[in-house]
Amino acid sequence: MPNNVEVKIIIHDISGRIVKTLLDETQDVGSKPITWNEKNETGVSVAMGIYFYKIEVGGLRQTKKVVQLK
């Protein structure tokens, strides 16, 4: 990131429901590693399947697919 900016990273299930919010805060300049421990908001492991992660940085959004295998 070139400057301080609001960043959101959210995991959704295939129905569009939020599974986990990984990040929702202002971030400093630079790249930051983010990992998902494959658990939902209540700390329960998610089932195998297809999930989507949405990244919002400033006014830009991108959604990608991720497959959860155990």
C-alpha positions in Angstrom: 0.0 0.0 0.0 1.4 3.4 -0.9 -0.1 5.2 2.1 -2.3 4.7 5.2 -5.7 3.4 4.0 -8.7 1.5 5.4 -8.5 -2.2 4.6 -11.2 -4.9 4.9 -10.7 -8.6 4.3 -13.8 -10.7 4.7 -14.4 -14.4 4.1 -17.8 -15.4 2.7 -19.4 -18.8 2.1 -21.0 -19.7 -1.3 -24.3 -18.3 -0.1 -22.8 -14.9 0.5 -22.9 -15.1 4.3 -19.9 -13.7 6.2 -17.8 -16.5 7.7 -15.0 -14.4 9.1 -13.7 -10.8 9.1 -9.9 -11.1 9.0 -9.2 -7.4 8.9 -11.2 -4.1 9.2 -8.8 -1.3 10.1 -6.5 1.4 8.8 -3.1 -0.1 7.7 0.3 1.6 7.5 2.3 1.8 4.4 3.8 -1.6 3.1 2.6 -5.1 2.6 1.3 -7.2 5.5 0.8 -11.0 5.7 -2.7 -12.1 6.6 -3.7 -15.7 7.3 -7.0 -17.4 7.9 -7.0 -20.2 10.5 -10.0 -21.8 8.7 -12.4 -20.9 11.6 -15.5 -18.8 11.6 -16.3 -15.8 13.8 -17.2 -18.1 16.8 -14.0 -20.1 16.5 -15.5 -23.2 15.0 -13.6 -24.9 12.1 -15.4 -24.4 8.7 -16.4 -27.3 6.5 -14.6 -28.3 3.3 -15.9 -26.3 0.4 -15.7 -23.2 -1.7 -15.3 -19.8 0.0 -14.7 -16.3 -1.2 -12.5 -13.6 0.2 -13.3 -10.0 -0.5 -10.5 -7.4 -0.2 -11.5 -3.7 0.1 -8.6 -1.2 0.0 -9.8 2.4 -0.1 -12.4 2.5 -2.9 -11.1 -0.6 -4.6 -12.7 -4.1 -4.2 -11.6 -7.5 -5.4 -13.2 -10.9 -4.7 -11.4 -14.2 -5.3 -12.3 -17.9 -4.7 -10.5 -20.1 -2.2 -11.1 -23.9 -1.7 -11.0 -25.2 1.9 -9.6 -28.8 2.0 -8.9 -30.8 5.1 
